[in-house]
Amino acid sequence: MAIRLNDPALRQARALVRDGKVVRDERDDWSEHAPSADDENAFIDRAGWTEYRHWHLGIDDDADPETKAAYSFPYGDFSTVHRGAVIALESRAGQYDHDEIRDAAKRLLELIDDGG
């Protein structure tokens, strides 16, 4: 399993923040705001795997791209970036030595905190 930074997802996240599509919540709020498995499945059915992929900063090139296992480190709820999600993924990426993802999340958090 080789998880790497998903550059298109990072670009989308930055654009959403710049457009003001961000929820400035706290880390603990993400557990309440995160999409459920049913929400994820409905999104995939409606928008497809490419759009689903754009909501995750981690991508595993060894996994089937049409499975959820290929994507990790979600940053939002399919419409907005959540500050709490970015905080959580930064911490988790650091914990599992995904330094590139951790650093990208840190810069994204700075963009959020600077007002986009």
C-alpha positions as CSV (number, residue, x, y, z in Angstrom):
1,M,0.0,0.0,0.0
2,A,1.6,3.2,-1.2
3,I,-0.5,6.1,-0.2
4,R,0.5,9.4,-1.8
5,L,-0.8,13.0,-1.9
6,N,-3.7,13.3,-4.3
7,D,-2.7,16.6,-6.0
8,P,-6.1,17.2,-7.8
9,A,-7.9,16.8,-4.5
10,L,-5.5,19.4,-2.9
11,R,-6.1,21.8,-5.7
12,Q,-9.9,21.4,-5.3
13,A,-9.7,21.9,-1.6
14,R,-7.6,25.1,-2.0
15,A,-10.1,26.4,-4.6
16,L,-13.0,25.7,-2.3
17,V,-11.4,27.5,0.6
18,R,-10.6,30.5,-1.6
19,D,-14.3,30.5,-2.7
20,G,-15.4,30.6,0.9
21,K,-16.8,27.1,0.9
22,V,-15.4,26.1,4.3
23,V,-16.8,25.2,7.7
24,R,-14.6,26.6,10.4
25,D,-15.3,23.8,12.9
26,E,-13.0,22.1,15.4
27,R,-11.3,18.7,15.2
28,D,-13.8,17.0,17.4
29,D,-16.7,18.3,15.3
30,W,-15.6,16.3,12.3
31,S,-16.9,13.0,13.8
32,E,-20.3,14.6,13.7
33,H,-20.0,16.3,10.3
34,A,-18.2,13.5,8.4
35,P,-20.3,11.8,5.7
36,S,-21.7,8.4,6.6
37,A,-21.1,5.3,4.5
38,D,-24.6,5.8,3.1
39,D,-23.8,9.4,2.3
40,E,-20.6,8.4,0.5
41,N,-22.4,5.7,-1.5
42,A,-25.1,8.1,-2.6
43,F,-22.4,10.6,-3.6
44,I,-20.6,8.0,-5.7
45,D,-23.8,6.9,-7.3
46,R,-24.7,10.5,-8.2
47,A,-21.3,12.0,-9.0
48,G,-19.0,9.0,-9.7
49,W,-15.6,7.8,-8.6
50,T,-13.6,10.7,-10.0
51,E,-15.6,13.3,-8.0
52,Y,-15.3,11.0,-4.9
53,R,-11.5,10.9,-5.4
54,H,-11.3,14.7,-5.3
55,W,-12.5,14.8,-1.7
56,H,-9.6,12.8,-0.3
57,L,-6.0,14.0,0.1
58,G,-4.6,10.4,0.1
59,I,-4.7,8.0,-2.8
60,D,-3.4,4.4,-3.0
61,D,-2.3,3.6,-6.5
62,D,-2.1,-0.1,-5.7
63,A,-5.9,-0.2,-4.9
64,D,-8.7,-0.5,-7.3
65,P,-9.7,3.1,-8.2
66,E,-13.4,2.2,-8.0
67,T,-13.3,1.2,-4.4
68,K,-13.3,3.3,-1.3
69,A,-10.1,1.6,-0.2
70,A,-8.2,3.6,-2.8
71,Y,-8.9,6.9,-1.0
72,S,-8.0,8.2,2.4
73,F,-7.7,11.5,4.4
74,P,-11.1,13.1,3.6
75,Y,-11.2,16.9,4.0
76,G,-14.9,17.7,3.6
77,D,-18.5,16.7,3.2
78,F,-18.8,16.7,-0.7
79,S,-19.8,20.4,-0.7
80,T,-17.5,22.2,1.8
81,V,-14.0,21.9,3.3
82,H,-14.2,21.2,7.1
83,R,-11.5,22.7,9.2
84,G,-12.0,19.9,11.7
85,A,-11.4,17.3,9.0
86,V,-8.2,19.0,7.9
87,I,-6.9,19.1,11.5
88,A,-7.8,15.4,12.0
89,L,-6.2,14.3,8.7
90,E,-3.0,16.3,9.4
91,S,-2.6,14.5,12.7
92,R,-3.4,11.1,11.3
93,A,-1.1,11.6,8.3
94,G,1.7,12.6,10.7
95,Q,1.0,9.6,12.9
96,Y,1.4,7.2,10.0
97,D,4.4,8.9,8.4
98,H,2.6,10.3,5.4
99,D,4.7,13.5,5.5
100,E,3.7,14.9,2.2
101,I,0.0,14.6,3.1
102,R,0.6,16.0,6.6
103,D,2.5,19.0,5.2
104,A,-0.2,19.7,2.6
105,A,-2.9,19.6,5.3
106,K,-0.9,22.0,7.4
107,R,-0.7,24.5,4.5
108,L,-4.4,24.0,3.8
109,L,-5.2,24.7,7.4
110,E,-3.1,27.9,7.3
111,L,-5.1,29.0,4.2
112,I,-8.4,28.3,6.1
113,D,-7.2,30.2,9.2
114,D,-5.9,33.1,7.1
115,G,-9.4,33.5,5.7
116,G,-8.9,31.8,2.3
